[in-house]
Amino acid sequence: MDLFGTATHDELRSRVREFAETEIRPRIGELETEKTVGEVGHKLSRMIAEQGWMGATIDPVYQGMGVGHLGKTVIIEELSRVCGAMGAMAQASILGVAKIIHFGDAAQRAAWLPRIAKGACLPTIAVTEPGSGGHVLGMTSSAVRDGGDYVLTGRKVYVGNSHVGDLHGVVVRTGPGSRGLSAFLVEARRPGVRLAPQQESMGLHGFSFGEIVLDGVRVPAANRLGEEGQGLDVAYSSSTLYGRPNLAAVSLGIHQAVVEETAAFCTERIRYGRPLKDLTNVKIKLGEMQSRLMTARTALYHAVSLLDHGMPCDEEMMNAKAVNAEYAITSARQAMEIHAAAGLFTDRAVERHVRDAFHILAPAGTSDVQYLRLAETALGEGKGSWSVRLAHVARTIPPGPERGLLAV
């Protein structure tokens, strides 16, 4: 952390790691048994929120931590190192903060940011729909103005923290075209908001990423984020500035766990009269895993450090997401090769890490999407930079302790 962080980040890492080891690790078996988010998942989600970590990027003016994107990365990484599901839970709600920080008005910030910072509210962001997937402009959910209210109708899927969230940031259609999307804050208990039954998934057991149904939900115009027509900006900026680095941090934590588990296995498992770690071919594989881990961490820390300093970094965040997601999966496969049949059973954590790692590929854009955008940059065809457009937010927030970290 010497290059990218400070003693503040080291202390934060220690606190999160201790919590993860003492409160989360003993409950992993129960989370795996529940598969969908149940009693244990709900309890852990609230316990994590109560630590104040959802307020990592919230300014102290609103009772947040103000440790910036690097601090946020440390939190997500350390939770994911022990449990990818709880790391995913944290990143999803921290992602939900972005829309309020960047597009909320003074009243919305004052009403919601302190509650999020102290763990009394878990926010989400709901954009994806069954019929459009990652094609945001293909959404059909709508909001119709009715006097001083809007009436929202539609369905949202793959919503992180769908079944534990308190405040959904919903992007829907208010008109045609790219300027016909608008964003709203929708309280989870508002009449007309329904949750579809959870589906069991391959990994991230204990984390909910399900479907929200909006059945004629009436919200006041005061719940609109920004102006009508800014919904696409809300969706894209949240995904770029928070979604990609957040998910990269989940992958990084899982990757760290994979390397640690494999190194321990190589030390304890005896073959041909000596530990696996003494076999050259095994050692080379482990070295490749360590190399990927180091490269992935550097890519992510570099990207979020640039963001904390208000510098252009959209491409770095795209790269960090792709590198971390791909490298974690590649190392997980190599870990399975080293574990061989022993890695197929649940007494070894490596099989859980493999399942969890695959869940990070699609959200905030698959690797193909990241590479496509990076190619556009190489060709001089980039479509603008959210880190530049919203840099003014960074400049208005005072530096954090010990260096110029900005709670963007």
N, C-alpha and C positions, 0 to 999 in steps of 0.2 A: 504493500500500500504506500510505500515511500514516495513514489512518483505521482500517484493519482490522489492519494488521500492523506489524512492526518490522524493524530491520536484520537480525535473524535470518532472517526470511522472505525478505528481499531476497537475502541470501547463499545461502540454500537455492535460490531460483529460479535464481540464476546458475549454481550447481553442476549442477542438473538440466538446465538449458538447454545448458550446455557438453557434458555427457554425451550428451544427445539429438542434438545436432548432429554430434558427432564419432564416436559409436559406433552410433547408430541410423540417422540419415539415409543414410549410405553403403550401408546394407543393405536399404533399403526395396524396391529393385528385386527383390532375392532373396526377400523376404517376399511380394511380390505374385505372384511366379512360383510359390512353394510353395502359396499359397492356404490350405491347412490348415497347422496348426503342424507344422513339420518341423525340420530340423537348425538352421537359422538362428533360427527362433522359439524353440526350446529354449535355444540359446546366449544369445540376448538376454534371455530371461526370467531366466536364472540370473545374468547380469551385472547386471541391474537389481536383483535381490534382494540381491546381494552389496554393493550400495551402502548397505544398511541401511534403505532407504526403506519396506520392508514394515512396519517397526517405527515408523512415524510416530506412531501413537497409543498405542504401548506405553510404559509408564512406564520411566524409566531404571533403576529397581530391577530390571527384567527385561532390562536392556541395550538398551532401546528408545530412540528419539529423543526422545519426549515433546514433540513440537512441535504436538500437537493436531490438530483437524480442519481448521483453516486451513492449517497446514503441509502436511497430507496433500493438501489441495485444490491447493496450489501444485505439489506433486510430480506429481499426476495430470494437471493442466492442461498443464504444460510437456512432459511425455512425449507427451501427445495432440496438442499443437501440431505436433510433428514426425511422429508416427505414432500414429494412433488405436488401432491394434491393440496396441501396447505400453502405451499409456495404459489400455486396457481390461484388459490383463493385470495391471497394477499395481493397479488398483481392485478387481479380482476377489479378489486375495489379501489386500489390505487389508480388504476386506469379510469375508473368512474369519477375520480376527482378532477381529471383534466378538463372536462367540459365546463365545470363550474369555475375553475380558476381562470380559464381563457375566455369564456363566453358569458359567465354569470354576471348579472348586474350587482350593484352594491347590496341590495336587499337580499338577493339570492346567496351571495357569498356570506353575508352576516348570519343568515338563517341556517345554512347547511355546513359550511366549513368547520365551525367549532364543534358541531355534533359529530362530524366525521373524525375530526382530530382526536376526540376523547373516546372514540369507539362506540358511540351511541347510534351510529348510522353507517350501514354498509351500502355504498352506492354501486350501481352497475351502469353499463352502457349497452343498449339494445339496438342493433343496426341490421344484422343479417336476417334474411327471410327464407322460407322454404323454397320459393320459386326463383330466387335471384342469387342466392349464395354470396360469393364475393363481389358480384356485380351490383354495387350499391345503387346505381341509378335504375336498376331493374325492380326496385321495391314497389309494392302496391299498397301497403298500409297507409292510411290517410288520416288527416286531421281537418275537420271542417269548422270554420268559425261560426259561432252561434252567440251573438251578443258579446258579452264579456268573457265568454268561455270558448274552448275548442273541444270538439268531440272526436276522440281517437278510436279507430277501428282497424284491426289487423292482427298479424301474428309475427313474433320474433323468435328466432331459434338460436341455439348455441350461445345463449346469454350467460356469460360468466357470473357465478353467484346468483343465478336465477332464483333458486329456492331458499336462499338465506338473505338476499338483498332487501334493503328497506326503501331505496330510492332509485328508480330506473330512469336513466337518461335515454329517451326514446327518439329516434329519428324517423319521421314519417313524411308522406307527401302532403303538401298544401297547394301544389300547382304542378304544371308540366315542366319537363326539362331539368337541367342540372341546378337551376335556381329555384326549383319547385320543392325542395326538401327543407323541412324545419325541425328543430329539436325542442323537446319538452322534458321537464322534470315531472315524473309520475310516481307518486307515492305508492308503495306496494299494496297498501291496504285500501286504496281508493276504489270505490264501487266500479265494477266492470273489469278489474284486473284479475285474471285467473292464471293459474299455473297448470300446464299440462303435466300428466304423470311423468316422472323421471324414467329415463331409459338406462339400463345398465351399460357400461362402457368398458372398453379394453383396459384402460388404466385410469390414473388419477382418481382412485376410489376415495370417496369422501368429499369430492368437489362437485358442485352442481353447475352444469352448463346446458340448461334445458330451454324449454319453450314457454314464452309468456304470451297470453292471449289478451288482446285489448277489445273488449266487447262494449262499444259505445261509452268509452271512458271519458267523463267530462272533467276537464282541468281548466282552471282560470288562466286567462291570458298572461297573468303575472308569472306563470310557470314556464313560459316560453323562454328558451335560451337564445339570446341574441335576437336578431330580426327575422321575420319570415324570409325564407330563402337561404338562410345560413346553415341549414342542416348538413349539407355536404362538407362545409368547412369544419363543423363540429366533429363529424365522423372521421374525416381524413386527418385532421390535426391530432385528434386523440390517438388514432392508430399509429401515426408516425412518431409523435413525440413521447408517447407513453407505451402504446401497445407493443411495438417492436422491441424496444429495450427491455420492457418488463418480461416479455416472453423469452428473450435471450437470457435474462437472469435466471428464469426457471430452468432452462436448458443447462446453464452453467452450473447451477447447484446440483442437478441430477448428474451431470458429467463428473463433477468433483466426487460425488458419492460412488460412481462407477469405478473411478480410478482407485479410490481408497479401498473399496470392497475387493477389487481384484488384487491389489498389492497385498492385502491381508491374506487372501486365499493363496497367493503364490508363496507366501512365507510359511503357512501352516501345512499345506498339502505336500506330502512326501511321495515322490515317484523316483524309481530307479535308485533308491537309497539316499536321496537328497531332496531338499525342497525344490518346488517348481521354479523358484526364483533363480536357482543356479543353472537352469537350462537356458542355453543361449537363445533359442528360438522364442521361448516364452518371454525372456527378458526384452528382446527386441520389440515384441508386440506391446508390452507394457510401456516401453519407452515411446513408442508411437502414440499411445494413448495420452501419456503425459505431455508430449509435444503438442498434440491437438488441444488439450486442456489449456495449456499456457497461451497458445495463440488465440483461442476463443476468449479467454479472460482479458487479454490485452486489447482485443478488438472492441469488446463491450465497454471496458473501463475508459478507453480513449474516447469512444462515442459519447458516453454520458458526461464525461468531464468537459468536453467541448460544449455540450448542451448547458451545463451548469454555468459556463462562462459566457453564454449568450452568443456563441459562434456558430456559423453554418455547419450543419452536421447531419442533414437528412441522409446523405449517401452512407456516412459512417454507421448510422443506425440501421439502415437496410442491410449493410454488410454484416453488422453484428448479429442481427437476427438470423440471417442465412447461415453464417459460419457456426454460430452456437447450436442451432437446431440440427444442422447436418453433422457437425463434428460429434455431438453427443450421441447421435444414433450410430455413427461409425464406430466410436469407441465402445458403445454398448454391445455391438455385434462382436467386436474383438474380445470383449470381456467374456461373452458367451463361448467363444472359441476356446479361451483359456480354461473356463470352468467346465467345459464339455457337459456331460450329462448332469453333473452336480448343479449346474446353473438352471436346470429346468424345474427345480423343486422350490417350494415356497419357504423352506428353511433358510434359503439364501436370498438376500435382498436384491441380487442382481436381476432376477427375472422381473421384479416389480419396476426397477429402474428402466428396463428395456421397454416395458409397456407404457410407462409414463412418458418416456422420451418421444415416442411417436406422436403423442397428442399435441406437441408444440409446433409441428410442421405447418399446419393449415392456418391457425389464427393469425390475424394481422397480415395475411398474405403468405402464400406458400413460397418456397425458395425460388421457384420459377418467377413469381411476381417480383421478388427482390432483385433477381438477376436481370429481369426485363427493365426495371427502373434504372439499375446500374448501367446497363447497356445504353439507355437513353442519355445518361450523363456522359458516358464516353463519347457518344456521337454528337454531343452538344445539343441534344433534343430534350433536356430536362424540363419538367413542367412547373418549375418554381420550388421554393424551399419553405417549409413550414417553420423550421428553426429560425429562418430569417424573418418571416412575416410576423412571428410572435415574439421576436427578440425584445420588443419594447416591454413586455411583461417582466422579463428577467431584469431589465435595468431599473425597474421601479421597486424592486424588492431588495432590502439591505443584505449585505454579505453575511454568511453564517460565520460561526466561530473559527478562528485560527487561519482562515484564508478566504478568498473571494468566492465561495460556493454560493450559488444562487438558487433559491427555491422556485424554479420556473413553474 
